[in-house]
Amino acid sequence: MPNAISELAAFCGSIETVAETTLKAARRTVLDTIGVAASGAATPGGRASFEAASAIWGAGASSIWFSRTLLTPAGATFVNATYAASLDLDDGHRAAAGHPAAAVVPAVLALVGRHAVSGRRLLTAIAVGYEVAVRAAASRGINSLRTTDTGLWCGYGAAAAAGWLMALPLPVIAHAMAIAGQTATGQFATGWTRVGHTVKEGIPWAAANGIQAAYLAAAGHRGPLDLLDEEPAYNRTRLLAGLGDTWAVEHAYFKRYSCCRWAHAAIDAAVLLLDERKLSAGAIEGIVVEIFDRALTLPNQIIPTSNEAAQYSIPFCIAVALLHGQTALLPLEDRHLADPDVIALASRVRLEASPRYVGAFPATTPATVAISAGGEVFALEITYPKGEPGNPMSDAELVEKFATLTSRLPMSSLQARSISDAVTALMDGTATTSLLDALCNAS
């Protein structure tokens, strides 16, 4: 029986293009990722990555978005992936329990560079990388894992997309994925650290590593091709069955809050209750959130000391949304960290693992919120938060999110529109040069 990685490589090599629906889904992911990155570029982690990357990787031909700086493909991938992942606003996939696009989109755009690659080829590469990444993640027994961090598996997708774009021989693509998987980020502190930090899920490291793995494999490095063959660590059926029948990128979810996806159903429910019952946030006596048990493993700090810590606090993010509106989480700003009203309300939020949600994760991330106010209790359950395939964001809503996030940079509306227009044009078969120019000139 061929090893699983070689079968994934054969699948990559069999793809020339994908269906229109898949291309359109990939295009939505590109627009969302760039918009999220525009906001993430202004974060401390984003700025630090930009400042350090030249010394680490050196000059090259690949663009750091929203600047005129050019680095090696791995360096540009690292910086742009940092931008995309820093605010926890990047898209995700339920089967993977993580965020493929923040790795795959920067990797593909970095490799395209200044070459005359068509928009459809770019989108196909993203679909291929997204598919491999999601399958690698979903093949694991996610509920038994210590952490679901994306850096553990997104490198497979970056390597696959790179190998496909570079037209590498199938054995070389297989070795690239094996190298990326074997050298993936460890994420050792996830699950126990309570210190907010900018490493987070390790996405930039794994994405850059996937690019490096492709170049290393092309030069003769070899990886453990049986890496994904260990049962029961990896389920071969979930990994390989139905390759090409459906595409994971068509089933991505998109986020409207810059916090862990596990908090979104609770935030949606709390805000809807406040609006429907015409409650005042100041009148809330207490909030009980019944949620799936995995959500209780988040730090959930009442007084987070950094933006990153706040992103992993369900009580804090609920309080911000109730007091300042949902837009206060697009993105979450540091000024709310010291808000005494937010902290006071967050302290009145209690999280409980509900037996009704046993086994719900990762397929869903549901929550039931009960708000006590004026001697009454009002409750609402949300199974699919906004942005899930079962409760999708429209194209217009994604465009509005993009406009909101790009406005955080010193970028004119004309420049932002040029990026949006260039993403739209990816479907018309022309070269990607206009998108790369728009990304470089947006400064």
C-alpha positions as CSV (number, residue, x, y, z in Angstrom):
1,M,0.0,0.0,0.0
2,P,1.5,3.4,-0.9
3,N,2.2,5.7,2.0
4,A,-0.4,8.4,2.6
5,I,1.9,11.3,1.9
6,S,2.7,9.9,-1.5
7,E,-1.0,9.6,-2.2
8,L,-1.6,13.2,-1.2
9,A,1.3,14.2,-3.5
10,A,-0.2,12.2,-6.4
11,F,-3.5,14.0,-5.8
12,C,-1.7,17.4,-5.9
13,G,-0.1,16.4,-9.2
14,S,-3.4,15.3,-10.7
15,I,-4.9,18.7,-10.4
16,E,-4.8,21.1,-13.3
17,T,-7.6,23.4,-12.2
18,V,-10.7,23.2,-10.0
19,A,-14.4,24.1,-10.5
20,E,-15.7,27.6,-10.5
21,T,-17.4,27.2,-7.1
22,T,-14.0,26.2,-5.6
23,L,-12.2,29.1,-7.3
24,K,-14.8,31.5,-5.9
25,A,-14.5,30.0,-2.4
26,A,-10.7,30.4,-2.6
27,R,-11.2,34.0,-3.8
28,R,-13.3,34.8,-0.7
29,T,-10.6,33.3,1.4
30,V,-8.0,35.5,-0.2
31,L,-10.0,38.7,0.3
32,D,-10.7,37.8,3.9
33,T,-7.1,36.9,4.7
34,I,-5.7,40.1,3.2
35,G,-8.2,42.2,5.1
36,V,-7.4,40.5,8.4
37,A,-3.7,41.0,7.7
38,A,-4.2,44.7,7.0
39,S,-5.4,45.1,10.6
40,G,-2.8,42.6,12.0
41,A,0.1,44.6,10.4
42,A,-0.4,47.3,13.1
43,T,-0.1,44.9,16.0
44,P,3.1,44.6,18.1
45,G,3.6,41.1,16.8
46,G,3.1,42.2,13.2
47,R,5.5,45.1,13.6
48,A,8.1,42.9,15.3
49,S,8.0,40.4,12.5
50,F,8.4,43.1,9.9
51,E,11.4,44.6,11.8
52,A,13.2,41.3,12.3
53,A,12.5,39.5,9.0
54,S,15.1,41.2,6.9
55,A,17.9,40.2,9.3
56,I,16.6,36.6,9.5
57,W,15.9,35.9,5.8
58,G,17.4,38.6,3.8
59,A,16.3,40.4,0.6
60,G,14.4,38.6,-2.2
61,A,11.7,39.0,-4.7
62,S,8.6,38.4,-2.5
63,S,6.5,41.2,-1.1
64,I,5.7,42.0,2.4
65,W,2.2,43.2,2.1
66,F,1.4,46.9,2.6
67,S,5.0,47.9,2.1
68,R,7.7,48.0,-0.6
69,T,10.0,45.6,1.2
70,L,11.0,42.4,-0.6
71,L,12.2,39.3,1.1
72,T,12.8,35.7,0.3
73,P,9.6,33.7,-0.2
74,A,9.9,32.1,3.3
75,G,10.6,35.5,4.9
76,A,7.6,37.2,3.2
77,T,5.4,34.2,4.1
78,F,6.4,34.6,7.7
79,V,5.6,38.3,8.0
80,N,2.4,38.1,6.1
81,A,1.2,35.1,8.0
82,T,2.0,36.9,11.2
83,Y,-0.2,39.7,10.0
84,A,-3.0,37.3,9.1
85,A,-2.9,35.3,12.4
86,S,-2.2,38.0,15.0
87,L,-5.8,39.1,15.8
88,D,-7.5,35.7,15.6
89,L,-9.7,37.1,12.8
90,D,-8.6,34.7,10.1
91,D,-10.8,32.1,8.6
92,G,-11.0,28.5,9.8
93,H,-12.4,25.0,9.1
94,R,-14.5,23.0,11.5
95,A,-12.9,19.6,10.5
96,A,-9.4,20.9,11.1
97,A,-10.3,22.9,14.3
98,G,-7.9,25.6,13.1
99,H,-6.9,28.2,10.5
100,P,-5.5,27.0,7.2
101,A,-5.8,30.3,5.2
102,A,-3.4,32.3,7.4
103,A,-0.7,29.9,6.3
104,V,-1.7,28.9,2.8
105,V,-2.6,32.3,1.3
106,P,0.6,34.1,2.4
107,A,2.7,31.1,1.2
108,V,1.1,31.0,-2.3
109,L,1.3,34.8,-2.8
110,A,4.9,34.8,-1.7
111,L,5.8,32.2,-4.3
112,V,3.9,33.9,-7.1
113,G,6.2,36.8,-6.6
114,R,6.6,38.8,-9.8
115,H,5.9,35.9,-12.1
116,A,3.0,36.0,-14.6
117,V,0.9,33.4,-12.9
118,S,-2.8,33.6,-13.7
119,G,-5.3,34.4,-11.0
120,R,-6.9,31.0,-11.6
121,R,-3.6,29.2,-11.0
122,L,-3.1,31.2,-7.8
123,L,-6.6,30.3,-6.6
124,T,-6.1,26.6,-7.5
125,A,-2.9,26.5,-5.5
126,I,-4.7,27.9,-2.5
127,A,-7.4,25.3,-2.9
128,V,-4.8,22.5,-3.1
129,G,-2.9,23.7,-0.1
130,Y,-6.0,24.3,1.9
131,E,-7.3,20.7,1.1
132,V,-4.1,19.0,2.2
133,A,-3.8,21.1,5.4
134,V,-7.4,20.4,6.5
135,R,-7.1,16.7,5.7
136,A,-3.9,16.4,7.7
137,A,-5.6,18.0,10.7
138,A,-8.9,16.2,10.4
139,S,-7.3,12.8,10.1
140,R,-6.2,13.1,13.8
141,G,-8.4,12.3,16.8
142,I,-8.9,15.9,17.6
143,N,-10.7,15.5,20.9
144,S,-7.9,13.4,22.3
145,L,-5.2,15.9,21.4
146,R,-3.5,18.1,23.9
147,T,-3.8,21.1,21.5
148,T,-5.4,21.8,18.2
149,D,-2.9,24.5,17.3
150,T,-2.7,25.2,13.6
151,G,1.1,25.3,13.5
152,L,1.1,21.6,14.1
153,W,-0.4,20.9,10.6
154,C,-0.7,23.9,8.4
155,G,2.8,23.4,7.1
156,Y,1.6,20.4,5.1
157,G,-0.7,22.7,3.1
158,A,2.0,25.3,2.5
159,A,4.4,22.7,1.3
160,A,1.8,21.1,-1.0
161,A,0.8,24.4,-2.5
162,A,4.4,25.3,-3.0
163,G,5.2,22.0,-4.7
164,W,2.2,22.4,-7.0
165,L,3.0,25.9,-8.0
166,M,6.7,25.0,-8.6
167,A,5.6,22.0,-10.6
168,L,7.9,19.8,-8.6
169,P,7.9,16.0,-9.4
170,L,5.5,14.0,-7.2
171,P,8.1,12.4,-5.1
172,V,9.6,15.8,-4.3
173,I,6.2,17.2,-3.3
174,A,5.8,14.1,-1.0
175,H,9.1,14.7,0.6
176,A,8.3,18.5,1.0
177,M,5.2,17.6,2.9
178,A,7.0,15.0,5.0
179,I,9.8,17.5,5.9
180,A,7.2,20.1,6.8
181,G,5.3,17.7,9.0
182,Q,8.4,16.3,10.7
183,T,9.7,19.8,11.6
184,A,6.4,21.4,12.5
185,T,6.1,23.7,15.5
186,G,6.0,22.0,18.9
187,Q,3.5,24.4,20.6
188,F,4.7,23.0,23.9
189,A,3.1,25.6,26.2
190,T,-0.4,25.5,24.7
191,G,-2.8,24.1,27.2
192,W,-1.1,25.3,30.3
193,T,0.4,28.7,29.8
194,R,-1.7,31.6,31.0
195,V,0.6,34.3,29.6
196,G,-0.6,36.1,26.5
197,H,2.0,35.9,23.7
198,T,2.5,36.6,20.0
199,V,3.7,33.1,19.1
200,K,0.1,31.9,19.6
201,E,-0.6,28.9,17.3
202,G,2.7,29.1,15.5
203,I,1.1,29.7,12.1
204,P,3.9,32.0,10.7
205,W,6.7,29.5,11.6
206,A,4.9,26.6,10.1
207,A,3.9,28.5,6.9
208,A,7.5,29.7,6.3
209,N,8.7,26.2,7.2
210,G,6.4,24.7,4.5
211,I,8.0,27.0,1.9
212,Q,11.5,26.1,3.1
213,A,10.6,22.4,3.0
214,A,9.6,22.6,-0.7
215,Y,13.0,24.2,-1.6
216,L,14.8,21.7,0.6
217,A,13.1,18.7,-1.0
218,A,13.8,20.1,-4.5
219,A,17.5,20.3,-3.6
220,G,17.5,16.7,-2.4
221,H,16.5,16.7,1.3
222,R,14.2,13.8,2.2
223,G,11.5,13.5,4.8
224,P,9.8,10.5,6.6
225,L,7.3,9.5,3.9
226,D,5.5,7.2,6.4
227,L,4.8,10.2,8.7
228,L,1.0,10.0,8.3
229,D,0.7,6.2,8.2
230,E,0.6,5.6,12.0
231,E,-2.7,4.3,13.1
232,P,-4.6,5.3,15.1
233,A,-2.8,8.7,15.3
234,Y,-3.9,9.4,11.7
235,N,-7.1,8.0,10.2
236,R,-6.3,7.0,6.7
237,T,-9.9,7.1,5.5
238,R,-10.4,10.7,6.7
239,L,-7.0,11.6,5.2
240,L,-7.5,10.2,1.7
241,A,-11.1,9.3,1.0
242,G,-12.9,11.3,-1.7
243,L,-9.9,13.4,-2.7
244,G,-11.2,15.9,-5.3
245,D,-14.9,15.1,-4.7
246,T,-15.4,18.1,-2.5
247,W,-13.0,20.9,-1.5
248,A,-12.4,22.0,2.0
249,V,-12.0,25.7,1.1
250,E,-15.7,25.7,0.1
251,H,-16.6,25.0,3.7
252,A,-14.5,27.5,5.5
253,Y,-15.9,29.7,8.2
254,F,-15.3,33.4,8.5
255,K,-15.0,35.5,11.7
256,R,-16.4,38.8,12.7
257,Y,-14.8,38.9,16.1
258,S,-11.1,39.0,16.8
259,C,-11.1,36.2,19.4
260,C,-11.1,32.4,19.6
261,R,-13.9,30.9,17.5
262,W,-15.0,29.0,20.6
263,A,-16.3,32.2,22.0
264,H,-18.4,33.3,19.0
265,A,-21.6,31.4,19.6
266,A,-21.7,32.8,23.2
267,I,-21.1,36.4,21.9
268,D,-23.8,36.1,19.3
269,A,-26.3,34.8,21.8
270,A,-25.5,37.4,24.4
271,V,-25.8,40.3,21.9
272,L,-29.0,38.9,20.4
273,L,-30.5,38.6,23.9
274,L,-29.5,42.2,24.8
275,D,-31.1,43.5,21.6
276,E,-34.2,41.3,21.5
277,R,-35.1,41.9,25.2
278,K,-34.0,45.5,25.1
279,L,-31.8,45.0,28.1
280,S,-29.2,47.4,29.3
281,A,-25.7,46.0,29.8
282,G,-25.5,47.9,33.1
283,A,-28.6,46.1,34.4
284,I,-27.1,42.6,33.9
285,E,-26.8,40.8,37.2
286,G,-25.1,37.7,35.8
287,I,-24.5,35.6,32.7
288,V,-24.2,31.8,32.6
289,V,-22.7,30.3,29.5
290,E,-23.3,26.6,28.9
291,I,-20.6,25.5,26.4
292,F,-18.7,22.5,25.2
293,D,-16.1,21.3,27.6
294,R,-13.0,22.1,25.4
295,A,-13.8,25.8,25.7
296,L,-13.1,25.7,29.4
297,T,-9.5,24.9,28.7
298,L,-8.9,28.4,27.4
299,P,-7.3,30.8,29.9
300,N,-10.6,32.8,30.1
301,Q,-9.0,35.5,32.1
302,I,-11.3,38.2,33.6
303,I,-8.5,40.7,33.5
304,P,-6.3,39.8,30.5
305,T,-3.0,41.6,30.4
306,S,-2.6,41.6,26.6
307,N,-4.7,41.6,23.5
308,E,-3.6,38.0,22.8
309,A,-4.8,36.9,26.3
310,A,-8.1,38.7,25.7
311,Q,-8.6,36.8,22.5
312,Y,-8.8,33.6,24.6
313,S,-11.2,34.9,27.2
314,I,-14.8,34.2,26.6
315,P,-16.1,36.3,29.5
316,F,-14.0,39.3,28.6
317,C,-15.0,39.2,24.9
318,I,-18.7,38.9,25.8
319,A,-18.4,41.9,28.1
320,V,-16.7,44.0,25.4
321,A,-19.5,43.2,22.9
322,L,-22.3,43.9,25.3
323,L,-20.9,47.2,26.5
324,H,-19.4,48.5,23.3
325,G,-21.1,46.6,20.5
326,Q,-20.0,43.8,18.2
327,T,-17.8,46.2,16.2
328,A,-15.6,46.6,19.2
329,L,-14.3,43.1,18.4
330,L,-13.5,44.0,14.8
331,P,-10.8,44.0,15.9
332,L,-10.5,44.0,19.7
333,E,-8.4,47.1,20.7
334,D,-6.0,47.3,23.6
335,R,-7.8,50.3,25.1
336,H,-10.6,47.9,26.3
337,L,-8.1,45.9,28.4
338,A,-8.2,48.4,31.3
339,D,-11.9,49.3,31.0
340,P,-13.3,48.9,34.5
341,D,-16.9,48.4,33.2
342,V,-15.8,45.6,30.9
343,I,-13.8,43.9,33.7
344,A,-16.8,44.2,36.1
345,L,-19.2,42.7,33.6
346,A,-16.7,39.9,32.7
347,S,-16.5,39.0,36.4
348,R,-20.2,38.3,36.3
349,V,-19.9,35.7,33.5
350,R,-19.8,32.0,34.6
351,L,-18.8,29.3,32.2
352,E,-20.2,25.8,32.6
353,A,-19.5,22.6,30.5
354,S,-22.9,21.3,29.3
355,P,-23.6,17.6,29.0
356,R,-25.7,18.5,26.0
357,Y,-22.6,19.4,24.1
358,V,-20.5,16.4,24.8
359,G,-19.0,15.4,21.4
360,A,-20.2,18.5,19.7
361,F,-16.7,19.8,19.0
362,P,-15.1,20.1,16.5
363,A,-18.1,19.7,14.2
364,T,-19.8,22.6,16.0
365,T,-18.9,25.1,18.7
366,P,-22.3,25.8,20.3
367,A,-23.3,27.7,23.4
368,T,-26.4,28.6,25.4
369,V,-26.3,32.0,27.2
370,A,-28.6,32.9,30.1
371,I,-28.7,36.5,31.2
372,S,-30.1,37.5,34.6
373,A,-31.5,41.0,34.7
374,G,-34.3,42.7,36.7
375,G,-35.2,39.5,38.5
376,E,-35.7,37.6,35.2
377,V,-33.6,35.1,33.2
378,F,-33.4,35.2,29.4
379,A,-31.8,32.4,27.5
380,L,-30.8,31.7,24.0
381,E,-28.9,28.9,22.2
382,I,-26.6,29.4,19.2
383,T,-25.4,26.2,17.4
384,Y,-23.8,27.9,14.5
385,P,-22.2,31.3,15.1
386,K,-22.3,33.8,12.2
387,G,-19.8,32.9,9.5
388,E,-20.2,29.1,9.7
389,P,-21.3,27.4,6.4
390,G,-24.6,26.8,8.2
391,N,-24.9,30.5,9.0
392,P,-22.7,32.1,6.4
393,M,-21.4,35.6,5.9
394,S,-22.5,37.0,2.5
395,D,-20.0,38.3,0.0
396,A,-21.2,41.8,0.9
397,E,-20.5,41.2,4.6
398,L,-17.0,40.0,3.8
399,V,-16.4,43.1,1.7
400,E,-17.6,45.2,4.6
401,K,-15.3,43.4,6.9
402,F,-12.4,44.0,4.5
403,A,-13.2,47.7,4.3
404,T,-13.3,48.0,8.1
405,L,-10.0,46.3,8.6
406,T,-8.1,48.0,5.8
407,S,-9.1,51.3,7.3
408,R,-6.8,50.6,10.2
409,L,-3.7,51.1,8.1
410,P,-2.5,54.5,6.7
411,M,-4.1,53.4,3.5
412,S,-6.4,55.5,1.3
413,S,-9.8,54.1,0.4
414,L,-8.6,54.1,-3.2
415,Q,-5.7,51.9,-2.4
416,A,-7.9,49.5,-0.4
417,R,-10.3,49.4,-3.4
418,S,-7.4,48.5,-5.7
419,I,-6.7,45.5,-3.6
420,S,-10.3,44.4,-3.5
421,D,-10.7,44.9,-7.2
422,A,-7.5,42.9,-7.9
423,V,-8.8,40.0,-5.8
424,T,-12.1,40.1,-7.7
425,A,-10.2,40.0,-11.0
426,L,-8.4,36.8,-10.0
427,M,-11.2,34.9,-11.7
428,D,-10.9,36.5,-15.1
429,G,-7.7,34.6,-16.1
430,T,-5.3,37.5,-16.1
431,A,-2.0,37.6,-14.3
432,T,-1.7,38.2,-10.6
433,T,0.5,41.2,-11.1
434,S,-2.2,43.8,-10.3
435,L,-2.9,42.2,-6.9
436,L,0.8,42.1,-6.1
437,D,1.2,45.7,-7.2
438,A,-1.8,46.8,-5.1
439,L,-0.4,45.0,-2.0
440,C,3.0,46.6,-2.4
441,N,1.7,50.1,-3.1
442,A,-0.7,50.2,-0.2
443,S,1.6,52.1,2.1
